[in-house]
Amino acid sequence: MILINILLVLLIFLILSDLYTINSPKSKLNLVPINYKIKKKDGLNELIIDLKITNTSSTKETMVSNINFELDFFKSKGNEYFQNLNYQEDIYIYENYENKKIKNLKNYWPTTIIKSNSELFVRIIYKFSNNNFRKKVKYLWLKVFWENYGHFGISKNNDCLLINLYGQKQRPKEVFEIPINNKYKAFAIKTDLLGCFDDPVNTVIEYCKGIVEKNDILTIGESPLAIMQNRYIAPQNLEYSLFSKALCYFFHPTSSLATACGMQLLINRIGVTRITFALLVGFLFKLVGIKGMFYRLTGSESSLIDDISGTVTPYDKSIVMGPLNADLFCKEVSKYLNIDVAVVDVNDLGGVKVLASSNKKVNIILKRNLISNPAGNGDEKTPIVLIREKK
């Protein structure tokens, strides 16, 4: 009886904690990438980046009290590091994207109110005086440091966006043939670093046009798809709690849930009550030799979180979540290319999960033929793999 009372008190405490997490005041501002373009003007290279800040709250207005932008010329393959590159930054804001009434902020951000259910558009223009920089720099990592101020207090956020300076150029396609077994072979398609300015459906179609053949099965990794959907977050944006610090200790050190921030992301999605219940049930099932019950009870949200260092530079400093609407993505790409399409989660240990597919019949074929992980988990930049039956 005492044990039952203790469990009831614990349950009530966990539920109240979840209710507090759900209903506690928080900012509902989101930074959304729109597009970017590069052009020559007055002998200078101009990079124009358009973003918007949306307020999804239906009742509360929120202020952006400060915002700063920083370009990171990170070191990677095909990207020469620049430490002292001269450029000029201009920031503009406007309220209507179609009928722009642009206001030049002259590099000073005034405290700006964003009303409920409204949005503010931001344009950043970088003018580079070095004419050779595009020959040496392929990617830029735009860091946005901004403060939200309102009924919740003040929150400091860090968002990062990849800019591909070669993104508007036509490049020869690179395809690597990888033998799998006596019946099937794989073709890994090399891509640029992908980012949230890349439309997932159009990007995959563009890379695969002229390569796919009838009866091919196209697969793409869940992390690259999630990144194109802007489904990654800096750990600094998470307010981790005592629960996340405690619960993360129950996981293997290499798990993405073994850190306070990785665990907090899951708590924000499904709540501490469900996680605690899944841990207890998972422990009981382990005693009788059944593993993986925790992930079955917590759903795909728990298994698809990739903590920092879990993917390629520069996303190795972000936590990547699972993709959204993977079934719809598969159907749209499948309809255009007229082949079967799947979103998969594959690792070098032989684990293969098919998250979504346009035709469930191909799932068994993929699970058998992706065990060797032909896409790789490193810096191969081959997130798209075609599975083709040998003729």
N, C-alpha and C positions, 0 to 999 in steps of 0.2 A: 504493500500500500504506500509506503514511504517513497519507494522507487517510482511508482506511478505519479505521485504528486510532484516529485522532482522533475520528471519528464514533462508533465503538464506545464509547470512553471517555466521550464526551458523553452517549450514550444511557444508559449505566450510571449516570452521575452524576444524570441527570434522574429515572431510575426510583427510585434510592435517595432522592432528594429527595421524590418523591411518597410513597414508603413511610413516610418520616419524618413528612410532613404528615398522612397518614392515621392513623398509629399513635401520634403524639405525645400525651402526656396533655392532656386538655382537659375543661372542664366540660360536663356533659350536662344541665344544668338549663335549663328553658324556662319562660318566663312566658306563660301562656295566658289570654286574656280569657274570661269566662263570660257575664256580663250586667250590666246596671245598671238602676236605676229611680229615679224622682223622686217624692217625696211631701211633703205638708205635715204637720208635727208641731210642736206647741207654738208655733204661729205662725211657724215657721221653714221654709224650703225645705230638704229633705234630699235629697242625692244619694248613693245607695248603690251602690258598685261592687264586684263580686265577681270575683276573679282566682284562678288557682291556679298554683303552681310545681311542675312535674313533674321528676322525676329519671329519665331513661331509661336510665341505666347499670344493668347487671345485677349489678355487683359492687362498685361504689364508692359510698360515701355522701359527700355534699357539704354544706358549710355555707353558709348565707346569713349572712354576717357583718354586713351592714348593708343597709338599704333605706330610701330616701326618696322621697316623692311630691311632685310640684310641679304646680300647675295653671297652664297658660299660656292667657291670654285673648287669643289671637292676633287680629290685625286681618285681617278679610276682609269680603266682601260680606255684609251682613245680620248682622254680628257687631261690636258696638261694643267697642272696647278698654277694659278696666278695668285701671288700674294699682294702685289701692288699694281692693280689695274685701274687706270683712271676712267671714271665715268661720272655722269651727272644723273641725279634722281629727281624726278618731279612727280608729285602726287596730286590727283584730282578726285573730286567726289561729285556725284550727281544722283538724282532721285528717280529719274525715268530713263531706262536704257534706250527706248525708241526715240524719244525727243530729248536729247541730252542738253542740259543746261549745266555745262561743266564749270566747276569752281576750282581754280588752282590754289592749293593750300600753301604753296611756297615753302614746302618742307616743314610746316608746323601743323600738327593735327589739333584742331580745336575740339573740345568735348562735344560730341555729337549724339543727339537723341535719336534713337530708332524706335518708332511707335510700334504698338502691337500689330501683328499681322502685316508688317510692311518690310521694306528692304532698302538698302543703301548700296549704290554702286561705287566702286573704287577703281581708278585707273592709275597704274604706275608706269611711267615712261623712263627708261634708262637710255642715256646717250653715251656711247663708247667712243672715245677719241682714238683708240688703238685700232687701226684698220685690219690688223693681222689677227685679232683675238679670235675670230670665228674659225681660223685655220687651226688653232690650238685648243680651243674650248668647244666641246660638243654639248655638255650639259651644265646647267646652272641649277642650284638648289636654293629656291627662294624661301627664306625664313621670315615668318610673320609673327612678331611679338605684339600682342594686343591685350588691352585691359577692358573687361566688362564691369560696369558699375550700376547697381540697382538695389532692389529690395533684398537681394541675397547677400549684399555686401560688395566686395570687389573680388574678381577672379582674374588671374593672369594666365593667358593662353599662349601656346606656341604651335603654330601650324606651318607645315613645310610642303612646298609644291615643286615638282620637277619641271624644268624648262628644257626642252630638247631643241637646240639651235639648228639642228639638221632636220627637224621634223617636217619641214615643208619641201624637202628635197626628195627626188625620186632616186632610190638606190637599188643596185642589183640585189636580187634575193639570194640568200645563202641557205642551202639545205644540206643536211648531213644524213646519209643513209646509215642506219644502225641495225645489224642483224639481230633478230630475237630468237627464232627457232626455225625448224624446218618448214613451218607453215606460214609464218608471218614475219614481216620486217617493219621497221619504224623509220620515219623521216622526221628528224628534228629541225624545226624552222627557226632560224636565228632572227631575233628582233632587236630593236633598240631597247634601251631602258624604257620601260613603260611608266606612265604617270597618270594623274587624275585629269589631265587635259586630253587624254586619248579616249575617244569613244570606244567602249569595249566591242560592240558589234562591228562597227565600221573598221576598226583597227585589225581585228582578226580576219575579216573578209579580205582586206587589202593585202595582208601578208600571204594569204593562201590562194588568191586568184592565180590561175595558171599553173598551180602546183598540184592541187587535189585532182584525184581521179575517181571514177565511179566506184562505189562500194568502199571507199576509204572511210575510216573512222577518225574524226578530228577530236583531239583532246587538248584541253588547256588546264594549267594548274590553278588551284583555287586562290592562291596568294596573288599571282599576277592579275587575275580578274578582280579581286577585292581591291587591289591598289588602283586599278583604273576606275573603280567606283568610289575612290576617295575613302576607302574603309580602313584607314590606318590612323593612329593617334599617338602623339608624343606622351610618354609617361608623365611628364610635367603637368599635363592637363587633368590628371586623375587625382582626386583627393582620397587617398587610401585610408582605410579605417583600421581599428583594432581587430575587427573580424578578418580582414584580408591578411593582416600580419600573422594571425593565429592559424587560419585555415591553410595557408600556403605551405605550412610545415608538414602537412600530411601527404605531400606529393614528392615524387622522385626529383632530385636536383636538376635533371635535364628537362623536366616538364615545363611548359609555358605557364602552368598554374603554380609553380614553385616560388614565385616572387609576389610581393605584395601588390604591385601594379597589375600584373597579369590576373591575379585573383580578383582584384577590385573591379576589373573590367567585366569579369563574369558575374560578380555580385550585382553590378549595375544592370546587367541584362536579365538575370533570372532570380535574384534575391538570395539572401543568406540562409533562409529557411530551407529552400529546396536543395541548396548545396550541402548543408549539414545533414539533411535527411539522406541524400544520395551517398554521402560519405559513410554514414552509419550502416546503411543497407549494403553498400559495396564491401565494407569490412566483414559483415556477416557472411556474405556470399563467398568472399575470399577464403574464409575458414573451411568451406566445403569444396574448395578448388575451382570456383567459378570467378573469372576475372572480367574486368571491363564493365561491371554493373553501374559504376558511378557515371560513366560517359553515356550509357544508355538512358539513365534517369535524368541527366542534365541536358541531353540533346546535343545537336551539332554545335551549339554555341561554345561548349567547353572544349571540344576536340579541334576546332578550327582556329583557335587563338594562337598566333605565332608571336611569342615575346621578342624583345629586342635581340638582335644577333640572329634571328631566325630566317632572315632573307638577305638579299643582295644589298650592297651599298647603293644609295645612301639610306635605304629603308631599314638598315640594321640598327638604327637608333629609334625606331618606331615599333609599336605593337600593331600587328596586322590582324584584322578580324576576318571572319568568313564573308564570302560574297553574298549579295542580295539577289533575289529573283534569278537564280541560276537556271531554273527550268525554262523561263522565258528567253534568257540569253541563248540557250541551246536551240530552242525552236526557231528563233529568228535567224541565227547563223545557218542552221540546217536548211531552212527554207530557201535561202539565197544560194548556197553552195550545192544544194541537192545531195548532201551526204549526212551521215549520222554524226552528231556532235555530243561531247560529254565534258563535264567539269570534274576534275579528279584531284585527289589529294594523295600523292605518292611520296614515299621516302626511300632512302638508301638501304633501309633495313628490310625491304620487301613488303612493306605495308601499302595496300592499294584500297582506296575508298572512292567510289563513284558517287559524287554528291548529286549530280543531275545528269540526265541524258535525254536526247530527243527520241530515243528508241530503247526501251528497257532490255531488249533482246541482246544488245551489244555489251551489256554490263559484264556478263560472264567472260566474253572475249577479252575485255579490257583487264579484268582482274587476273587473267592468266598471262597476259602479254606485257603488262606494265610492271611486273615484279622487279625487273632489272633496272627500273627507273631510267628510261632512255633520255628523259629531259634533263636529268642531273639535278643536284641540289645546291650547286655552287654558283660560279659566275659565268655559266655557259651562255646565258641569255637565250635559251631555247625553250620558252614556256609552252610553245605549240608543238604538238607531236601528232603525226599522222600514222595510224596503224593500217597497214596494207597487206592483204593476203598475197602470197607469192603465186605467180602464174606458172 
